[in-house]
Amino acid sequence: MSSRRKRRRRCSTHPKVAVGCVVRIINTAPEFGFLVFLPTFFSKELGFGEGRWPTLLAVIHGTNVFCAGGAAFVGPAIVSIFLGLKLPDEPAQASPPATPPVEPAARVRA
């Protein structure tokens, strides 16, 4: 079965996946709209030259990368403060096995 058919079937049999696809398309569309609309706006309204637009775009996306990384570290602390949860002091370690290991039994000859 082709990849396209699998996706189509997945969306038809799992409505939440279809809704997630639509939400993703709607949320991602403005990013690509900026690439069309903003160069025209900045050059006509603000007097930016065409050479300054790629620099501005690089600054916008670079800032996005650093802010997203910072939010990954700061976000859990902020959420824990508002929800009253305690953050773990140290990373969680692997828990011991639920049952102790069983020693192999002696071979029984039939």
C-alpha positions in Angstrom: 0.0 0.0 0.0 1.4 3.4 -0.9 2.3 6.0 1.7 -0.4 8.3 0.5 -3.1 5.6 0.9 -1.9 4.8 4.4 -2.2 8.5 5.4 -5.6 8.8 3.9 -6.8 5.6 5.6 -5.3 6.7 8.9 -7.1 10.1 8.8 -10.4 8.4 7.9 -10.3 5.8 10.6 -8.8 8.1 13.3 -10.7 11.4 13.3 -8.4 12.9 15.9 -5.5 12.5 13.5 -7.5 14.3 10.8 -8.3 17.2 13.2 -4.6 17.3 14.3 -3.6 17.6 10.6 -6.0 20.5 10.0 -4.8 22.3 13.2 -1.2 21.8 12.1 -1.9 23.3 8.7 -3.7 26.3 10.2 -1.0 27.0 12.8 1.8 26.7 10.3 0.3 28.8 7.5 1.1 32.2 9.0 4.8 31.4 9.0 4.9 30.9 5.3 2.5 33.9 4.8 5.1 36.1 6.5 7.7 35.1 3.9 5.4 36.5 1.2 3.8 39.5 3.0 6.5 40.9 5.2 9.2 41.7 2.5 6.7 43.8 0.6 5.5 45.5 3.8 9.0 46.3 5.1 10.3 47.6 1.8 7.3 49.8 1.0 6.2 51.0 4.4 9.4 51.0 6.4 12.0 51.6 3.7 13.9 48.4 4.2 16.1 47.3 1.3 15.9 43.8 -0.1 19.3 43.1 1.4 18.2 43.8 5.0 15.2 41.5 4.8 17.2 38.2 5.0 19.1 39.6 8.0 15.8 40.4 9.7 14.5 37.0 8.9 17.6 35.3 10.3 17.3 37.4 13.5 13.6 36.4 13.9 14.2 32.7 13.5 17.4 32.8 15.6 15.5 34.5 18.4 12.8 31.8 18.1 15.3 29.0 18.5 16.9 30.5 21.6 13.5 31.4 23.2 12.1 27.9 22.6 15.2 26.4 24.2 14.9 28.7 27.2 11.2 27.9 27.5 12.1 24.2 27.7 14.2 25.0 30.8 12.1 27.7 32.5 8.7 26.4 31.6 8.5 23.4 34.0 9.6 25.7 36.9 6.9 28.2 36.1 4.3 25.5 35.8 5.3 23.9 39.1 5.0 27.2 40.9 1.5 27.8 39.6 0.4 24.3 40.2 2.2 23.9 43.5 4.2 20.9 42.3 7.7 20.2 43.5 10.4 19.7 40.9 12.7 16.8 41.5 16.1 17.7 43.0 18.0 15.2 40.9 17.1 13.2 37.8 15.1 10.1 38.3 17.1 6.9 38.4 16.0 3.6 37.1 13.8 1.8 39.6 14.9 -1.6 40.7 13.2 -4.6 39.1 9.8 -5.5 40.6 10.8 -9.1 41.3 14.3 -10.3 42.3 16.2 -12.2 39.6 15.5 -15.9 39.7 18.5 -18.2 39.7 18.5 -20.9 37.0 17.2 -24.2 38.2 19.3 -27.3 37.9 18.7 -29.4 34.8 16.3 -32.2 35.3 16.7 -35.3 33.1 13.6 -37.0 32.0 
